[in-house]
Amino acid sequence: MLLERPTETGTRRVPLYRRPGFLRALSPLALLPIWQLGSSSGWIPAKKLPAPSTVIDAGLEIYRSGQLGEALLVSGGRALYGFVLGALLALVLGVLAGLSRIGEYVLDPPLQMIRTIPLFGLIPLFIIWFGIGEEPKVYLIALGVFFPLYLNIYSGIRQLDPKLLELGSALQLGLTERLRLLILPGALPQILVGVRQSLGIAWLSLVVAEQINASAGLGFVVNNAREFLRTDIVVFGLIIYSLLGLLTDSAVRVLEHRALRWRPAVHR
């Protein structure tokens, strides 16, 4: 199969083996035979890290029992709610601090102070405030998502070409029109970097959040496996977490490729 890539002179077809997605998948796949070889030869103790074949069998066991689908729905919902909440707050506060000197002086200093507090050190406080239900899990993810995205939105707006703002004034555009037509599109490359960073932290926060008295979700499955010393299921759960992170990052990369077609570097 060939991928069509726009060029200045027309459309150029790119072979499958040169597609970025295919090339990025090679290194993780190359680890599997090395891992299997290490386990088969005894270099890697089975009690410490089971062989890939054992982990796959454990995954099939969970899948056939129906636990995997239910766990993915619960964990995916937590990650989605937390990401949306954190992203909305980051967008609003990032725009306010980026566009207004008053917003910068009022909002940015306390946010920078909060940013230096270790995220996972807030877990006891979140439990006291919100209990041990779904709220602390979602809010922990939202807080992890918030800061990388806020910083990138703020930085992207601050680095805008002043001529863009002058153009908005010359055309007598309202604030909403300036945001929609000039400011956010101009800051979009930086915003998408923040989205990728935030998604990575969202999955990392989810792993920790699901240790807070989870009664469902992927973390619940992993915790149960730990209680019964099922290292194969624990490793399988961690691999699922990593695959979810890779999939969401790849989705943002595709979005970045489509949204930033006007940048020549995107097609290199």
C-alpha positions as CSV (number, residue, x, y, z in Angstrom):
1,M,0.0,0.0,0.0
2,L,1.1,3.5,-0.7
3,L,0.3,6.7,1.1
4,E,-0.3,9.9,-0.9
5,R,1.6,12.9,0.4
6,P,1.0,16.4,-1.0
7,T,4.0,18.2,-2.6
8,E,4.4,21.5,-4.3
9,T,4.1,19.8,-7.7
10,G,1.3,17.4,-6.9
11,T,0.7,14.2,-4.9
12,R,3.6,11.8,-4.2
13,R,3.0,8.2,-3.1
14,V,4.9,7.0,0.0
15,P,5.5,3.3,0.4
16,L,4.2,1.5,3.5
17,Y,7.6,0.9,4.9
18,R,8.3,4.6,4.9
19,R,5.2,5.7,6.7
20,P,5.9,7.3,10.0
21,G,3.4,5.1,11.8
22,F,4.9,1.9,10.4
23,L,8.5,3.0,11.3
24,R,7.4,4.1,14.9
25,A,5.9,0.6,15.4
26,L,9.1,-1.2,14.6
27,S,11.1,-0.5,17.8
28,P,8.4,-1.7,20.2
29,L,7.8,-4.8,18.1
30,A,11.5,-5.5,18.0
31,L,11.5,-5.7,21.8
32,L,9.2,-8.7,21.9
33,P,11.6,-11.4,20.4
34,I,14.4,-10.0,22.6
35,W,12.1,-10.3,25.7
36,Q,11.0,-13.8,24.7
37,L,14.6,-14.9,24.1
38,G,15.7,-13.6,27.4
39,S,12.8,-15.4,29.2
40,S,13.4,-18.7,27.3
41,S,17.1,-18.7,28.0
42,G,16.6,-17.9,31.7
43,W,18.3,-14.5,31.6
44,I,15.0,-13.0,32.8
45,P,13.5,-14.8,35.8
46,A,9.9,-15.8,35.2
47,K,8.9,-14.6,38.7
48,K,10.2,-11.2,38.0
49,L,9.0,-10.7,34.4
50,P,7.0,-13.5,32.7
51,A,7.7,-14.3,29.0
52,P,5.6,-12.4,26.4
53,S,3.7,-15.7,25.6
54,T,2.7,-16.0,29.2
55,V,1.6,-12.4,29.3
56,I,-0.5,-12.9,26.2
57,D,-2.1,-16.0,27.7
58,A,-3.0,-14.0,30.8
59,G,-4.5,-11.2,28.6
60,L,-6.6,-13.8,26.7
61,E,-7.8,-15.1,30.0
62,I,-9.0,-11.7,31.2
63,Y,-10.5,-11.0,27.8
64,R,-12.5,-14.2,27.7
65,S,-13.8,-13.6,31.2
66,G,-15.2,-10.2,30.1
67,Q,-13.1,-8.3,32.7
68,L,-11.0,-6.5,30.1
69,G,-13.7,-4.8,28.1
70,E,-15.5,-3.6,31.3
71,A,-12.2,-2.4,32.8
72,L,-11.3,-0.5,29.6
73,L,-14.6,1.3,29.6
74,V,-14.3,2.4,33.2
75,S,-10.7,3.5,33.0
76,G,-11.2,5.2,29.6
77,G,-14.2,7.1,31.1
78,R,-12.0,8.3,34.0
79,A,-9.2,9.4,31.7
80,L,-11.7,11.1,29.3
81,Y,-13.5,13.1,32.0
82,G,-10.3,14.1,33.7
83,F,-8.7,15.2,30.4
84,V,-11.8,17.2,29.3
85,L,-12.0,19.0,32.6
86,G,-8.3,19.8,32.8
87,A,-8.2,20.9,29.2
88,L,-11.1,23.2,29.5
89,L,-9.6,24.9,32.6
90,A,-6.2,25.1,30.9
91,L,-7.8,26.7,27.8
92,V,-9.7,29.3,29.7
93,L,-7.0,30.3,32.1
94,G,-4.2,30.0,29.5
95,V,-6.1,32.5,27.2
96,L,-6.8,34.9,30.1
97,A,-3.2,34.9,31.3
98,G,-1.8,35.0,27.8
99,L,-3.8,37.9,26.5
100,S,-4.1,40.1,29.6
101,R,-1.4,41.6,31.7
102,I,-3.9,41.6,34.6
103,G,-4.6,38.0,34.0
104,E,-0.9,37.3,33.9
105,Y,-0.2,39.0,37.2
106,V,-3.3,37.6,39.0
107,L,-3.5,34.0,37.6
108,D,0.0,33.0,36.7
109,P,1.9,33.4,40.0
110,P,-0.4,31.2,42.1
111,L,-0.7,28.6,39.3
112,Q,3.1,28.4,39.1
113,M,3.2,27.9,42.9
114,I,0.7,25.1,42.7
115,R,2.6,23.5,39.8
116,T,5.6,22.9,42.0
117,I,3.7,20.8,44.4
118,P,4.2,17.1,43.6
119,L,1.0,15.8,41.9
120,F,0.9,12.5,43.7
121,G,1.6,14.2,47.0
122,L,-1.8,15.7,46.8
123,I,-3.6,12.3,46.9
124,P,-4.1,12.3,50.8
125,L,-5.6,15.8,50.5
126,F,-7.8,14.8,47.6
127,I,-9.1,11.8,49.6
128,I,-9.9,14.1,52.6
129,W,-11.7,16.6,50.3
130,F,-13.5,14.3,47.9
131,G,-13.6,10.9,49.6
132,I,-12.6,7.7,47.9
133,G,-15.1,7.6,45.1
134,E,-14.7,8.7,41.5
135,E,-14.1,12.4,42.2
136,P,-10.5,12.2,43.5
137,K,-9.5,10.0,40.6
138,V,-11.0,12.3,38.0
139,Y,-9.7,15.5,39.7
140,L,-6.2,14.0,40.0
141,I,-6.1,13.3,36.3
142,A,-7.5,16.8,35.5
143,L,-4.8,18.4,37.6
144,G,-2.1,16.4,35.8
145,V,-3.5,17.4,32.4
146,F,-4.0,21.1,33.3
147,F,-0.4,22.3,33.8
148,P,1.4,21.1,30.7
149,L,-1.5,22.3,28.5
150,Y,-1.8,25.7,30.4
151,L,1.9,26.4,30.0
152,N,1.9,25.6,26.3
153,I,-1.3,27.7,25.6
154,Y,0.2,30.6,27.6
155,S,3.6,30.3,25.8
156,G,1.9,29.9,22.4
157,I,-0.1,33.1,22.8
158,R,2.8,35.0,24.2
159,Q,5.0,34.1,21.2
160,L,2.4,35.1,18.6
161,D,3.6,37.5,15.9
162,P,2.5,41.0,17.0
163,K,1.4,41.7,13.5
164,L,-1.4,39.1,13.9
165,L,-2.8,41.2,16.8
166,E,-2.4,44.4,14.8
167,L,-4.3,42.7,12.0
168,G,-7.2,42.0,14.3
169,S,-7.3,45.6,15.5
170,A,-7.1,46.9,11.9
171,L,-10.0,44.6,10.9
172,Q,-11.9,45.6,14.0
173,L,-12.5,42.0,15.0
174,G,-14.2,41.2,18.3
175,L,-12.4,39.2,21.0
176,T,-14.3,36.0,19.9
177,E,-13.3,36.5,16.3
178,R,-9.7,37.2,17.2
179,L,-9.5,34.0,19.2
180,R,-11.2,31.9,16.6
181,L,-9.4,33.3,13.5
182,L,-6.1,34.5,14.7
183,I,-4.9,33.7,18.2
184,L,-5.8,30.1,18.6
185,P,-4.8,29.1,15.1
186,G,-1.5,31.0,15.5
187,A,-0.8,29.2,18.8
188,L,-2.0,25.8,17.6
189,P,1.5,24.2,17.1
190,Q,2.3,24.9,20.7
191,I,-1.1,23.9,21.9
192,L,-0.8,20.5,20.2
193,V,2.5,19.9,21.9
194,G,0.7,20.6,25.2
195,V,-2.0,18.1,24.3
196,R,0.5,15.4,23.7
197,Q,2.2,16.0,27.0
198,S,-1.1,16.2,28.8
199,L,-2.3,12.9,27.4
200,G,0.9,11.2,28.6
201,I,0.4,12.6,32.1
202,A,-3.3,11.7,32.0
203,W,-2.5,8.0,31.6
204,L,0.3,8.2,34.2
205,S,-2.2,9.9,36.6
206,L,-4.8,7.3,35.9
207,V,-2.4,4.5,36.9
208,V,-1.9,6.2,40.3
209,A,-5.5,7.3,40.7
210,E,-6.8,3.8,40.3
211,Q,-4.9,2.7,43.3
212,I,-7.3,4.8,45.4
213,N,-9.8,2.2,46.5
214,A,-10.8,1.3,42.9
215,S,-13.7,-1.2,42.6
216,A,-13.6,-1.3,38.8
217,G,-11.3,-0.4,36.0
218,L,-7.9,-1.6,34.8
219,G,-6.2,-0.6,38.1
220,F,-8.7,-2.8,40.0
221,V,-7.8,-5.8,37.8
222,V,-4.0,-5.1,38.3
223,N,-4.5,-4.7,42.1
224,N,-6.4,-8.0,42.3
225,A,-3.7,-9.7,40.3
226,R,-1.0,-8.3,42.7
227,E,-2.9,-9.8,45.7
228,F,-2.7,-13.2,44.1
229,L,0.9,-12.8,42.8
230,R,-0.2,-12.9,39.2
231,T,2.7,-11.1,37.7
232,D,1.6,-12.0,34.2
233,I,-1.7,-10.1,34.6
234,V,0.1,-7.1,36.3
235,V,2.5,-6.9,33.3
236,F,-0.4,-7.2,30.9
237,G,-2.3,-4.4,32.6
238,L,0.8,-2.1,32.4
239,I,1.2,-2.9,28.7
240,I,-2.5,-2.0,28.1
241,Y,-1.8,1.3,29.9
242,S,1.2,2.0,27.6
243,L,-0.7,1.0,24.5
244,L,-3.5,3.4,25.4
245,G,-1.0,6.2,25.8
246,L,0.6,5.3,22.4
247,L,-2.7,5.2,20.7
248,T,-3.8,8.6,22.0
249,D,-0.5,10.1,21.2
250,S,-0.7,8.8,17.6
251,A,-4.2,10.2,17.3
252,V,-2.9,13.7,18.2
253,R,0.0,13.3,15.8
254,V,-2.5,12.6,13.0
255,L,-4.5,15.6,14.1
256,E,-1.3,17.7,14.1
257,H,-0.4,16.5,10.6
258,R,-3.8,17.5,9.3
259,A,-4.2,20.7,11.2
260,L,-0.7,22.0,10.3
261,R,-0.5,21.1,6.7
262,W,0.5,24.7,6.0
263,R,3.9,24.0,7.8
264,P,6.5,22.5,5.4
265,A,8.2,20.7,8.3
266,V,5.1,18.6,8.9
267,H,5.6,16.7,5.7
268,R,9.3,16.0,6.1
